[in-house]
Amino acid sequence: MFLLVTSMNFAIALLAGPQDPAARSALEFAKAVLSSGHQISRLFFYRDAVHLASQLGVQPQDESDIAAEWRQFIAEHQLDAVVCIAAALRRGVLDAAEAKRWSRPVANTATPWTLSGLGQWVDALQSADRAVTFGT
Amino acid sequence: MKSLLIISRHPPARQPAREALDVALAAAAFGVPCGILFMDDGVFQLMKGQDAAQIGQKSLAANLQALPLFGVEDILVCQHSLGERGLQASQCLLDAQVVNNAEIATLLEHYDQIVTL
């Protein structure tokens, strides 16, 4: 059977943190997916990639801020950007609700990121036409 | 349901080892036909007789033993990775199926999706 697929749904996962070039490769890939007329059904941030959701990183002025670039990209395209809650809690990335639940003095993440479980990645893998993972 | 193969490549003392097991267990809990292949330093996760408490860590054994209980269908270990490290399948905690490179190539065809962690 031959199917002419004009537009595909992508699920993109990132495993590596802001310091790893994979964080930029994934962002450039995600931009290319949208500019080619495809959709991104979900972005999933796992392992050290959860640090991208922290609002507290400060980069020197003459260096790029990959976390800010991801945040802008997600907000601009209103993408579903899920951060693994277990991985995030382990690494100190908490939204206001989690900071309150665990009695931590600050929250460092908020919209456009959503903290949720691994099931969201499993679900995205099932429904996507293409699933791509960046970082090792 | 699309089937999913997790390839777990990290040694047991590193956080990604536990996080790869978590993905396999989560997928199996959602009813996804799922397998896990231990390769590279990931084969060390399977070795019997480890005492994680000696380095202030929690043992992976409970999570590993949960794999068959959660319905992770294929538990596989790379023959080449074992051999490179002077290890034998008989030293494995789980009854893992030893697969050679040709069989791994077949696995990649068999599963709908592969995630390397």
Interface residues (C-beta under 8 A of the other chain):
Chain A: A13 L15 Y46 R47 A86 A87 R90 G117 L118 G119 W121 V122 D123 L125 Q126 A131 T133 T136
Chain B: M1 K2 L4 R9 Q15 P16 E19 D22 V23 A26 A27 A29 F30 V32 Q113 V115 T116 L117
